[in-house]
Structures are given as structure tokens and as C-alpha cells.
Amino acid sequence: MNYLIASLLILAVGPLLFHALRGLPRFLDSITAFVMVTLAGLILFDILPSLWRLGGPWILPFLLLGVAGPTLAERGFQRISGLTHNLTLSLGLMGLMLHTLTDGSALALASQAQGHPLLALGVVLHRLPAGLAVWWLLRPAFGRTAASAALGLMMLCTVLGFTLGETVLAPLASTELVWLQAFVTGSILHVLLHRPHEHQHEADDHRHGLQLSTGHYLGAAIGLLFLALLMLSHGTHDHHPGHSHDHSEHPH
């Protein structure tokens, strides 16, 4: 239960930092770099390897569709480009919610077992960039209420995953849902690639494209250190769908 409480509280840390220091441009640059590095790292080294083990190379077309599909749609139908972007963002958030369910399940397994406390620590810690990413994406575009509602939904999904435990993993390992998860993972990558560019133009009309500052480098460096800590805490244990059959041998 302590793991669950910590995982819920840490979701609020990012938004509080963002609100307290939002008047510092270099800090916002650091947030941008930190979110991009950590979230991209979690996708590349945590989520995608799990989906590959479940779906093999068949996940690649769905992943690429999630990454490139919105861009092609925006270029082909410029009148509804805003709608396409919002839909892509919604799909990306749905992917984060599915991942949050598995987080809750992993925390439940860690609470039941006496070993592997570092796995639980890793699950709790990687909620920080996830919560910060949700606030970073939604707060400027849709306001505080929408961003807070999304974080509340993440908390609800965490509690649901914690309550259901290992039973939540089996449905997520079905072929169709693996393909869906690959698609929404691509959507998250698409949003990551486009959101910083938009933010840069909003922050300074005189800039053209993304110009790297000291804040960007600092945020990226902290993000890399954070990722290294997460990888060490996870070790060889995986809490994603498709690995529930290993729990009898390796209790989380």
C-alpha cells in the first residue's frame, strides 16, 4: 500500500514544480528536454521491447502508423489539422493510461512479495516524467482543469491496476491490444516530436525552430541520469503484459 500511495503522490510533483518555476524560461527548456528524453527512453527501452516480445515484427506497421499517420492526415486535410492533432494527443494519453494500469499491477505484485524493492522503486520513479509529460502537454493547450483531470484519471487507473493485480495483465497481452498499444505508442512519439516545436513558437515569436539552450542540455542530462537509475532499478524484471507467466518464478 505504501508503494501505491507513493506512486499517486509523485504524479503531483511535476505539476507543482512546473507551476512554481514556470516564470523561468530556462527551467521550461529543462522541462522540455527532461520530458522528451525520459519519455522517449521509457518507450524505447521499456515499452517497445515488451510489445516486441508479445507481437514480434508485426507491431512495426502499427507503430509507424501511429508516428507518421497524424502528419500525413494533417498535410492531406489541413482544415482539420487541429482535430487530427487533438485526436493524436488523445490516443497518446490513452497509451499512457494503459501503461498506468500495468504500473498499478506491478505495484500490487511488489507489495505482495517481500523481494525486489528496487522494481517497485523504479515503477514509482518513472511516474514522475509520465505525470510531468501529461501536464506539459495539456496545461498550455487545454488549461489546468483538463490537465488535472488527466492526472486524476492516471491515479484512478493506477488504483484499478493495483486492485486487480496480475489479472489486468492477461487481457493486455492479447494480439489485438498489443497492436493497439503499438499504435498509441507511435502516437506518443508523434506528440513528443511535435509539441516542443509548437511550444517554442508560442514562447518566442522571433525564434524559428527549436534553439537549444543551457536549460535544454541540463534537462537532457538529468533525464539521462534518471533513465539510468530506472534501468538499474528495473534490472531484469519486467512488469508489462506478457510477463505474467514469469511471476511464479520471479515474484515482483
Summary of the structure (lengths in Angstrom):
residues: 252
radius of gyration: 17.9
end to end distance: 14.3
largest distance: 58.3
contacts: 852
relative contact order: 0.21
helix: 85%
strand: 0%
